[in-house]
Amino acid sequence: MVLDKPKQVLQLRDTPKPKPGKGQLLVRVSTCAVCRTDLHIVGGELPDPKLPLILGHQIVGQVEEIGEEDLNFTIGERVGIPWLGWTDGGCAYCRSGRENLCDNARFTGYTIDGGYAEFTVADARYCFHLPDRYDDVEVAPLLCAGLIGYRSYRKTGHARRLGMYGFGNAAHLIAQIALYEGRELFVFTRPGDKVTQQAAKELGAVWAGGSDEMPSAKLDAAIIFASVGPLVPAALRALAKGGIVVCGGIHMSDIPSFAYADLWEERVITSVANLTRRDGDEFFEIAPRVPVRTLTQTFPLEEANTALDRFRAGKLGGTAVLTIAK
């Protein structure tokens, strides 16, 4: 499924089967989960995508061919392919363990063709071994909503009272880890969304309300999963002294001005960019122990536009996962 230009529908098209180069894997795609970032790319909100482009960066598949080097994978092995698809390995960020900030990084389904296809090629360094506990549909959402959510969560340190603004796919996954680790969870939804608030309480949240409300106690940290800039000052006002607001999305609308008093007393705002391989290794170790459970709704590859439309309209019953016929 090919994106020729932003703000256009994807086109079902035959393309040449890719060939793996040195250090790469050719992967026969089994499933690929749909991410909100895909909507931002299609909508033209993220600049300079590779065009034409095959979207998709939550890819599960089997290794069909291995490039020249002796790699840590075998033919037929199941692998996961995430958003961060390549780094130069030599810049100051890569050398200091911050490969997620690499100046020359390339991204799956954005600047590298992704997984809305039967086959894809990926840098073996940035592929993951996946836990056996999950099948191909269940594990796909963990490769972005899970990984980026986990990095956002770890940015909150040892926060005891944790707020989450927006309770979509990523928040639902990371909430399970937070509760497993004994955090007190506070969930903020669209004002009046009693259904989602009740679902958060049933999962284990001690409080759930609208984003226009103040929680029942001051928060040590808050993660903003919704791409809504005005939630940042709202979250700041809900923080205790020394608390942190973590912005967990690659795209967010503009943050409005706010009073310095809301930031004072050593409150912090930070963004989260991409992921590191260490994030992935840690997350895939803890996820099956919780166990983190995913909610999914499947679509065949050729119905990718329908999946995107339903995602955009908020009409999905879980993470949309494209399934590719073999």
C-alpha positions as CSV (number, residue, x, y, z in Angstrom):
1,M,0.0,0.0,0.0
2,V,1.8,3.1,-1.3
3,L,1.5,6.8,-0.3
4,D,2.4,8.9,-3.4
5,K,1.7,12.3,-1.8
6,P,0.5,13.5,1.6
7,K,-3.2,13.9,2.0
8,Q,-3.9,11.2,-0.6
9,V,-5.2,7.7,0.0
10,L,-2.8,4.8,-0.2
11,Q,-2.7,2.8,-3.5
12,L,-2.5,-1.0,-3.7
13,R,0.4,-1.6,-6.1
14,D,2.8,-4.3,-7.1
15,T,6.4,-3.2,-6.4
16,P,9.7,-5.1,-6.9
17,K,10.6,-7.5,-4.1
18,P,13.4,-5.7,-2.1
19,K,16.8,-7.2,-1.7
20,P,18.8,-7.1,1.5
21,G,22.2,-5.5,1.5
22,K,25.1,-5.9,3.9
23,G,23.8,-6.1,7.5
24,Q,20.2,-6.2,6.4
25,L,17.4,-8.7,6.7
26,L,14.7,-9.5,4.1
27,V,11.5,-10.0,6.1
28,R,8.3,-11.6,4.9
29,V,5.7,-9.5,6.7
30,S,3.0,-11.2,8.7
31,T,1.4,-8.2,10.5
32,C,1.9,-4.5,10.8
33,A,0.1,-2.4,13.4
34,V,-1.2,1.1,12.5
35,C,0.2,4.0,14.5
36,R,-1.0,7.6,15.0
37,T,2.3,8.6,13.4
38,D,1.0,7.0,10.2
39,L,-1.9,9.4,10.3
40,H,0.5,12.4,10.8
41,I,2.6,11.3,7.8
42,V,-0.5,10.8,5.6
43,G,-1.9,14.1,6.8
44,G,1.3,16.0,5.9
45,E,2.0,17.0,9.5
46,L,5.5,15.4,9.5
47,P,7.8,17.0,6.9
48,D,9.9,15.4,4.1
49,P,8.8,11.8,4.1
50,K,10.3,9.5,1.5
51,L,8.0,9.5,-1.5
52,P,6.5,7.3,-2.8
53,L,6.4,5.7,0.6
54,I,5.3,2.3,2.1
55,L,4.1,3.2,5.6
56,G,4.3,1.0,8.7
57,H,6.7,0.7,11.6
58,Q,5.2,-1.9,13.9
59,I,6.2,-4.9,11.8
60,V,6.2,-8.6,12.6
61,G,7.5,-11.1,10.1
62,Q,9.9,-14.0,9.4
63,V,13.5,-13.7,8.1
64,E,13.6,-14.9,4.5
65,E,17.1,-13.8,3.6
66,I,20.1,-12.4,5.4
67,G,22.6,-9.9,4.0
68,E,26.4,-10.6,3.7
69,E,27.4,-10.3,7.4
70,D,27.0,-13.0,10.0
71,L,24.1,-11.7,12.0
72,N,22.3,-12.5,15.2
73,F,19.3,-13.9,13.3
74,T,18.5,-17.1,11.4
75,I,16.3,-17.9,8.3
76,G,12.7,-18.4,9.4
77,E,13.1,-16.6,12.7
78,R,10.4,-14.2,13.8
79,V,11.5,-10.6,14.2
80,G,10.0,-7.2,15.1
81,I,10.9,-4.0,13.2
82,P,10.3,-0.7,15.0
83,W,10.3,3.0,14.1
84,L,14.0,3.7,14.5
85,G,15.4,1.9,11.5
86,W,19.1,3.1,11.1
87,T,21.7,5.2,12.7
88,D,25.2,6.1,11.7
89,G,26.8,4.7,14.8
90,G,29.5,7.3,14.9
91,C,28.0,10.7,15.8
92,A,28.3,12.2,19.3
93,Y,24.8,10.9,20.2
94,C,25.4,7.3,19.1
95,R,28.7,7.2,20.9
96,S,27.2,8.4,24.1
97,G,24.3,5.8,24.2
98,R,21.7,8.2,22.8
99,E,21.2,6.7,19.4
100,N,17.6,7.8,19.4
101,L,18.9,11.4,18.8
102,C,21.3,10.4,16.0
103,D,21.7,13.4,13.5
104,N,21.4,11.1,10.5
105,A,18.8,8.6,11.8
106,R,16.4,7.0,9.4
107,F,12.9,5.9,10.3
108,T,10.8,2.9,9.2
109,G,7.7,3.8,7.3
110,Y,8.8,7.4,7.0
111,T,12.3,7.8,5.5
112,I,12.6,4.0,4.9
113,D,9.9,1.8,3.3
114,G,7.9,0.0,6.0
115,G,5.5,-2.8,6.6
116,Y,2.3,-2.1,4.7
117,A,3.6,-4.7,2.2
118,E,4.4,-8.4,1.7
119,F,8.1,-7.9,2.1
120,T,10.4,-5.3,3.7
121,V,14.1,-4.9,4.2
122,A,15.5,-3.8,7.6
123,D,18.8,-3.1,9.3
124,A,19.4,-6.2,11.5
125,R,20.9,-4.0,14.2
126,Y,17.5,-2.5,14.8
127,C,15.4,-5.6,14.7
128,F,14.1,-7.3,17.8
129,H,13.7,-10.9,18.9
130,L,10.1,-11.1,20.1
131,P,8.6,-12.9,23.2
132,D,7.1,-16.3,22.4
133,R,4.1,-15.5,24.6
134,Y,2.5,-13.3,21.9
135,D,1.2,-14.2,18.4
136,D,1.9,-12.0,15.4
137,V,-1.2,-9.9,15.9
138,E,-0.9,-9.4,19.6
139,V,2.8,-8.4,19.5
140,A,2.6,-5.9,16.7
141,P,1.3,-2.9,18.8
142,L,4.1,-3.4,21.2
143,L,6.7,-2.3,18.6
144,C,5.7,1.4,18.8
145,A,2.9,2.1,21.2
146,G,4.7,-0.2,23.6
147,L,8.3,0.9,23.0
148,I,7.7,4.7,22.8
149,G,5.3,4.4,25.7
150,Y,7.9,2.5,27.7
151,R,10.5,5.1,27.1
152,S,8.1,7.8,28.2
153,Y,7.3,5.9,31.3
154,R,10.9,5.4,32.3
155,K,11.4,9.2,31.9
156,T,9.1,9.5,35.0
157,G,11.7,7.9,37.2
158,H,10.2,6.6,40.5
159,A,7.1,8.7,40.4
160,R,4.5,7.2,42.8
161,R,1.5,9.1,41.5
162,L,1.5,8.9,37.7
163,G,-0.9,10.7,35.5
164,M,-1.7,9.8,31.9
165,Y,-3.4,12.3,29.5
166,G,-5.1,10.4,26.8
167,F,-5.9,6.7,27.2
168,G,-5.4,5.2,23.8
169,N,-3.2,2.3,22.7
170,A,0.1,3.4,24.3
171,A,-1.4,4.5,27.5
172,H,-3.4,1.3,27.9
173,L,-0.2,-0.8,27.4
174,I,2.0,1.3,29.7
175,A,-0.7,1.6,32.4
176,Q,-0.4,-2.2,32.9
177,I,3.3,-1.9,33.6
178,A,2.8,1.0,35.9
179,L,0.2,-0.9,37.9
180,Y,2.4,-4.0,37.9
181,E,5.2,-1.9,39.5
182,G,2.9,-0.5,42.2
183,R,2.3,3.1,40.8
184,E,-0.9,5.0,41.6
185,L,-2.5,5.7,38.2
186,F,-4.5,8.8,37.4
187,V,-6.1,8.9,33.9
188,F,-7.3,12.0,32.0
189,T,-9.6,11.7,29.0
190,R,-11.7,13.9,26.8
191,P,-14.1,15.8,29.0
192,G,-17.3,13.8,29.5
193,D,-15.8,10.5,28.2
194,K,-17.3,8.4,30.9
195,V,-16.8,5.1,29.0
196,T,-13.0,5.5,28.8
197,Q,-12.8,6.8,32.4
198,Q,-14.7,3.7,33.6
199,A,-12.4,1.4,31.6
200,A,-9.4,3.1,33.2
201,K,-10.9,2.5,36.7
202,E,-11.6,-1.1,35.9
203,L,-8.0,-1.6,34.8
204,G,-6.8,-0.2,38.2
205,A,-6.7,3.6,38.0
206,V,-7.3,5.2,41.4
207,W,-8.8,8.2,39.7
208,A,-10.1,9.0,36.2
209,G,-11.7,12.2,34.9
210,G,-11.7,14.8,32.2
211,S,-8.6,16.7,31.1
212,D,-10.3,19.8,32.3
213,E,-10.4,18.5,35.9
214,M,-7.8,18.4,38.6
215,P,-6.9,15.0,40.1
216,S,-7.7,13.9,43.6
217,A,-4.0,14.3,44.6
218,K,-1.0,16.1,43.2
219,L,1.0,14.0,40.7
220,D,4.7,13.2,40.8
221,A,4.7,12.8,37.0
222,A,2.4,12.9,34.0
223,I,2.7,11.5,30.5
224,I,0.9,13.2,27.7
225,F,-0.1,10.6,25.0
226,A,-2.6,12.9,23.2
227,S,-1.1,15.2,20.6
228,V,-2.8,18.2,22.2
229,G,-0.5,21.1,23.2
230,P,-2.9,22.8,25.7
231,L,-2.6,19.6,27.8
232,V,1.0,20.6,28.8
233,P,0.1,23.6,31.0
234,A,-2.9,21.6,32.4
235,A,-0.6,18.8,33.4
236,L,1.9,21.2,35.0
237,R,-0.9,22.6,37.2
238,A,-1.6,19.0,38.4
239,L,2.0,18.3,39.4
240,A,3.6,18.3,42.8
241,K,6.8,20.2,43.3
242,G,9.7,18.7,41.3
243,G,7.3,16.8,39.1
244,I,7.8,16.1,35.4
245,V,5.6,16.3,32.3
246,V,6.6,13.8,29.6
247,C,5.4,14.5,26.1
248,G,5.2,11.1,24.5
249,G,4.4,11.9,20.8
250,I,6.4,12.7,17.8
251,H,3.9,15.4,16.8
252,M,1.9,17.8,19.0
253,S,-0.1,20.9,18.4
254,D,1.4,24.2,19.7
255,I,1.7,24.6,23.5
256,P,0.0,27.8,24.6
257,S,1.8,30.3,26.9
258,F,1.3,29.7,30.6
259,A,2.3,31.4,33.9
260,Y,5.8,30.9,35.1
261,A,4.3,30.0,38.5
262,D,3.0,26.7,36.9
263,L,6.6,25.7,36.1
264,W,8.3,27.0,39.2
265,E,9.4,24.8,42.1
266,E,11.6,22.7,39.8
267,R,8.8,21.2,37.6
268,V,10.1,19.9,34.3
269,I,8.8,19.4,30.7
270,T,10.5,17.0,28.4
271,S,9.8,15.3,25.1
272,V,10.6,11.7,24.1
273,A,12.3,11.1,20.7
274,N,12.2,7.7,19.1
275,L,13.7,4.8,21.1
276,T,17.0,3.0,21.8
277,R,17.7,-0.7,21.5
278,R,18.1,-0.8,25.2
279,D,14.5,0.4,25.6
280,G,13.4,-2.5,23.4
281,D,15.4,-5.1,25.2
282,E,14.0,-3.9,28.6
283,F,10.5,-3.7,27.4
284,F,10.3,-7.1,25.8
285,E,11.7,-8.6,28.9
286,I,9.1,-7.1,31.2
287,A,6.0,-7.2,28.9
288,P,5.5,-11.0,29.1
289,R,6.0,-11.0,32.9
290,V,3.2,-8.5,33.6
291,P,1.8,-9.8,31.1
292,V,1.0,-6.7,29.0
293,R,-2.2,-7.4,27.0
294,T,-3.0,-5.8,23.7
295,L,-6.4,-5.0,22.3
296,T,-6.5,-5.3,18.5
297,Q,-8.7,-5.1,15.5
298,T,-7.5,-6.7,12.3
299,F,-7.8,-5.6,8.7
300,P,-6.4,-7.2,5.5
301,L,-3.5,-5.2,3.9
302,E,-5.7,-3.9,1.1
303,E,-8.0,-2.3,3.6
304,A,-5.3,-0.1,5.1
305,N,-7.2,3.1,4.1
306,T,-10.2,1.9,6.0
307,A,-8.1,1.2,9.1
308,L,-6.6,4.7,8.9
309,D,-10.0,6.3,8.4
310,R,-11.5,4.5,11.4
311,F,-8.4,5.4,13.5
312,R,-8.8,9.0,12.5
313,A,-12.4,9.0,13.5
314,G,-11.9,7.2,16.8
315,K,-14.0,4.2,15.7
316,L,-11.6,1.4,16.4
317,G,-12.1,-1.3,19.0
318,G,-8.3,-1.6,19.6
319,T,-5.1,-1.1,17.7
320,A,-5.6,-1.6,14.0
321,V,-3.3,-4.4,12.8
322,L,-2.9,-5.2,9.1
323,T,-2.6,-8.8,8.2
324,I,-0.7,-9.9,5.1
325,A,-1.8,-13.1,3.4
326,K,0.9,-15.6,2.7
